[in-house]
Amino acid sequence: MVSHRRLNQILSDNSTQFRNLHGTLGTKYSRLLDSLDIKPIFARLDHPETKGKIERWVRTVNAMFLLEVRNHIKATPKFSLIDLNQEFKK
């Protein structure tokens, strides 16, 4: 059985869509996270390496995993989301 868990934290930068001009919460984004009981975590100011590591990981997943899965889905049309999650865990 596959268990799915809901996010309890999310990392973002300090852009105005995530924080208002005063650097505090109160944007639509932060209110949505609050209503979903998800804690926002913000990267340090002037420290792009934090987000860069995550962006690099996403780029690796896109380049390596998604290409392989797309080919597998073409060959196996009944490939399900559960199958996808299992492949991702590998």
C-alpha positions in Angstrom: 0.0 0.0 0.0 1.3 3.4 -0.9 0.9 6.1 1.7 0.7 9.8 0.7 1.6 12.5 3.1 0.7 16.1 3.0 3.4 18.7 3.0 4.0 20.4 6.3 6.7 22.8 5.2 7.6 24.5 1.9 10.8 26.4 0.9 10.6 29.6 -1.1 12.7 32.7 -1.6 11.9 36.2 -0.4 10.1 37.5 -3.5 7.1 39.8 -3.0 4.7 37.0 -4.1 5.8 35.1 -0.9 6.2 38.1 1.4 4.8 41.6 1.3 7.0 44.6 0.7 7.7 44.9 4.4 9.2 41.4 4.5 6.3 40.1 6.6 3.6 37.5 5.8 0.1 38.5 4.8 0.1 37.7 1.1 -2.4 35.4 -0.6 0.3 32.8 -0.7 1.0 32.9 3.1 -2.7 32.9 3.9 -3.2 29.8 1.7 -0.4 28.0 3.4 -1.8 29.0 6.8 -5.2 27.6 5.9 -3.6 24.3 4.8 -1.4 24.3 8.0 1.8 24.4 5.9 4.8 26.3 7.4 6.6 28.5 5.0 10.4 28.4 5.2 12.3 31.3 3.5 15.8 31.1 2.1 18.3 33.5 3.7 18.6 36.8 2.0 21.5 37.2 -0.3 22.1 33.4 -0.2 21.1 32.0 -3.6 22.8 28.7 -2.9 19.8 27.5 -0.9 17.4 27.7 -3.7 20.0 26.8 -6.2 20.5 23.4 -4.7 16.7 22.7 -5.0 16.6 24.0 -8.5 19.5 21.8 -9.5 17.8 18.8 -8.0 14.6 19.6 -9.9 16.6 20.0 -13.1 18.3 16.6 -12.5 14.9 14.9 -12.0 13.6 16.5 -15.2 16.6 15.5 -17.2 17.0 11.9 -15.9 13.9 10.6 -14.4 11.1 12.2 -16.4 12.7 11.4 -19.7 13.0 7.7 -18.7 9.4 7.7 -17.4 8.0 9.3 -20.6 9.5 6.5 -22.6 8.2 3.9 -20.3 4.7 5.4 -20.4 4.8 5.2 -24.2 5.7 1.6 -24.0 3.3 0.8 -21.2 0.1 2.9 -21.5 -1.4 1.5 -18.3 1.4 3.0 -16.2 -0.3 4.4 -13.1 0.5 7.2 -10.7 1.3 4.5 -8.1 3.8 2.9 -10.6 5.3 6.4 -11.1 5.8 6.9 -7.4 7.4 3.5 -7.0 9.8 4.3 -9.9 10.6 7.6 -8.3 11.5 5.9 -5.0 13.9 3.7 -6.8 
